Amino acid sequence: MADENRIENKELKDLMATLRSDSSEENMLKLLKAAAVSKFIVPVDGKEGEFKFHAVSGANGRKHMVVFSDSESFDNASKGKKQNGIVATFEDILFVVTEEKMGLDGFVINPGTDEVLFGKDMCDMIREQIAPPDESVKVGQPDHWPEKLREMTMEFFKVDSDIKKIWIQLMRRMSDDNLNWLIIIESDLEGDRERYLMDSFRSYIVPYLDGLSPLVVSFRESFAKQVTGSADPYYERGNK
């Protein structure tokens, strides 16, 4: 490994040494913070896409993936033999260890020297905490409609001749289970006139939505087309 590509991680190594003599919660947290922003060397066999990771087994039969904190530790462990290694972030390592199909019970940094072991439970907990929130949404029909929703929607169609179709679906945001009504309006209007129509319907229909806030959008929006292409309108002009 060329000098400019060598990994040192002095702070992490110092904290690992400190932890061996003082395994306090404070020192463990310091090490976690340093590890989270560090890069590691993971010894591997095989070729890219088919890498096999090294693991050590304890007396209890548990298997921990081997990683190294720095280039010097990796070289010393190889003892002059040719050993391939890949550079991985802390998050990369967590991803591998927490995959059930890997059958790993955690990972160990610098086994046999100043080793620090991360068990599976801890890896699961850390990965869950650093995982990005799920920004996806699920959209579908509710199990029941607000009592006066259809009646008041029909009334709006009578008053405003520009509106042609309307889709109303229940939308669940997966990151926090928050519920809203997704209301999609189709008309021939565009620009400010279309926005005025959507704002008018929103203000008009809010009292009849059982307390859930609506998100009112144009049928021209790309994500709205996914709904309008697979679901029948809640109401359209000419329907009784």
Number of C-alpha atoms within 10 A of each C-alpha: 9 5 7 6 9 12 20 16 17 12 13 21 21 12 18 23 15 16 20 13 8 13 12 11 10 11 16 17 11 15 20 16 12 18 20 14 12 19 21 24 23 22 22 19 13 10 9 9 6 9 13 12 17 15 19 14 12 8 6 6 9 14 19 25 25 22 27 24 24 23 19 13 20 21 15 10 17 13 9 8 9 8 13 14 19 12 15 15 16 16 19 12 20 21 13 17 24 20 11 9 8 11 14 20 21 24 25 21 24 21 19 9 10 15 19 18 15 17 17 17 11 14 20 16 12 15 17 12 10 10 9 9 11 10 9 9 13 12 16 14 13 12 6 6 15 11 11 13 17 14 10 14 18 15 11 16 19 12 9 12 10 16 21 15 20 21 21 26 21 18 21 18 15 14 12 10 11 11 17 18 21 20 22 24 23 20 17 9 14 12 7 9 12 19 15 13 18 22 13 13 19 17 10 13 16 15 13 17 16 12 10 14 15 20 14 18 20 21 20 14 10 9 11 17 14 11 19 19 9 8 14 13 17 15 17 18 14 8 7 6
